[in-house]
């Protein structure tokens, strides 16, 4: 297996800048012609946007803008160069927000990450990302095809069956959220079954150092990527495990949260991404995630810009068990029950697994009275704690992340 996925990974900064200067104006022009960008790019001359620095003068597109555009103009809000029927898939994320999925080779650019993980033609990947409505399963499926690996489309749940299939088939690699692999391995130990998994490609949540070390102690190399349903792969780890290398077909900026103003090098800010995908030209799309640029290039030889990885959220939206929990969902939970005065979601960890605690201010009743509403609204199971009205902190927070990322 070649060290690099392609020659783009090792090109010089001058060659990369020359390519961006050629491709970026074409992408801006493509976006400007789309009805969804009317009001955003009306006065922009695409020919003058030839670098990441030049992008700083353009407005920022936010997830909330996608929702508004889709409410006005249908599934993709006039932001794609093809109609919904022209794509291979249409996905739905909470909101709801709809995302396209292309059938072209490595449409989400996940092959680059899987190659960096050492996954290739001789591997069978147990893909434990979901295949229903949300795109993560298909994102990793297409990446596996790009590196000629076979796939067991396992999805989530039924852990005992997952163990049996992994053993019977001879699965060598895992793709999924960071902590679900531990559930599979622990279940295998319980069943007395030996698995052949030696590599793991994870995303959809933070990979905590203690969990990575536990996998290493089991002989499994675990690397993580940073991807979203809208953008596909943004950045990924290599064997050097020093920051995340930005993908070759996106442009990443780090800006002051809530603005479009670039921060000083090394400062923490919000990740804003411009994709060069001609089917879905997202321009300065604000992810809501925090990160910072890591100076220098990776010791692995890949030369693109690096970021430090996921460092939290610019807003209170928090990813728990691979799913985003948003402040508006907490508000919906409160609105469902007249007796609830306030609610607070707490994300923590127990036994290397994410735990969600939902504290509810209510004058009486039982915690179990709200379990169904929590599951329906937040799309996750969580512990419910009833607290006396007026006792939750008066700090404006409805989502609190108590997990340590050190």
Buried (B, 14 or more C-beta within 10 A) or exposed (E): EEEBBEEBBBBEEEEBBEBBEEBBBBBBBBBBEBEBBEEBBEEBEBEEBBEBEBBBEBBBBBBEBBBEBBEEBEBBBBBBBEEEEEBEEBBBBBBEBBBBBBEEEBBBBBBBBBBBBBBBEEBBBBBBBBBEEBBBBBBBBBBBBBBEBBBBBBBBEEBEEBBBBBBEEEBBBBBBBBBBBBBBBBBBEEEEBEBEBBBBBBBBBBBBEEBBEBBEEBEBBBBBBBBBBBBBBBBBBBBBBBBBBBBBBBBBBBBBBEEBEBBEEEEBBBBBBBBBBBBBBBBBBBBBBBBBBBEEBBEBEBBBBBBBBBBBBBBBBBBBBBBBBBBBBBEBBBEBBEEBBBBBBBBBBEEBBBBBBBBBBBEEEEBEBBBEBBEEBBBBEBBBEBBEEEEBEEEEBBBBBEBEEE
